[in-house]
């Protein structure tokens, strides 16, 4: 036993004849023996030992400081927000007051405390299955105590019944999920990927081979190197033609936002929460009456002055391994997933609605530019492209398909060129000033293992994860189709693919 690393803890006799016949072995544990006791039903002594087991390891490592979900009651949060009125007249004062008062409200109802991460529950595991599992364990205990054929048969029959019920519950849940997502390709793909992937994403919080600072430097330097290589291979970064003020319709100011508009923008999209937010966004959405007025004041002041709040220009980035089969030690195998403050996204929705309406009314975007546009999705792009190729073959010609994929497309958008192209589609005045403010002086930090990196400035690009970024990217890519068609070629674009 010593060769196996086991220790024997019984030191005295365990039999009436004075022999030591009953033993307790262990490895890596502390066993405290009590004196053996004589029992009337056996010639062996009863052994009594106390084993101090350490608590099971935390699923996510050390306890984290977080707010208990059970304490986040919307009614209590509404009561805490009854006097929400950010002080001040400037945009900075209003935003800072908003964050301060929301933070005070959430601290009042759900202060942070050290919590141990819990394992995610299976969504298909119903209360009926939970009851069946308890009954199965009860039958198992009966069989182990009785050790007879009848209890064993009952246990095995019920085990088969339980296994069939689990299989049926999984099938029913995922069939319903797939059916409900049949018209939403992104959600459907996410469900299929979760069912077919062999491995999950590695937990970077437990793998500290790379620090958050290393990721932050890598993501920033990658964009700078790509930009340097691009500029080194171009004679100039100027437009082929000088920017001009549009002679057609222009958008030079924003309309004021009504309380009903605030409610729509507040409830639109997913209630994602950024680590920089003062409280969970779903709680804010649950209190429309309390936040409507101060939120409307912030939006209207931002749109009226042409200024995007500087407090909302920072993103928190989390590294995500592109494929589970890739080497997790190679930083280039990770993509940055950006998360922006909730308040900034609400302001963006107000701008996106008016900017999108103007682009649609003026037909400013290329008709064959798909992606990030209503009525211009994957299906329409494939149908149009296939139709063009077949028409060419029907005319007796030949078709050649050239595919262009841009590396770090959103991150490489040049602000000066985008400014020119915004002016060329009729964006002027306060609207253009607001978009310049939105893009300037932005930064990001990488979050990893409960730590944040230092701030890295972004000198180019449109923000990843922003509401406006797809629309701005489409405007930026607008001249590409015109250039391709000037050589007598057809052109279709889908997002950053051409």
Beta strands, then each sheet from edge to edge (+ up, - down):
strand 1: 7-8
strand 2: 25-26
strand 3: 31-37
strand 4: 46-51
strand 5: 64-67
strand 6: 112-115
strand 7: 314-321
strand 8: 334-340
strand 9: 369-370
strand 10: 442-448
strand 11: 451-452
strand 12: 456-458
strand 13: 493-494
sheet 1: 1+ 2-
sheet 2: 3+ 4-
sheet 3: 5+ 6-
sheet 4: 8+ 7- 10- 11+
sheet 5: 8+ 7- 10- 12+
sheet 6: 9+ 13+
end
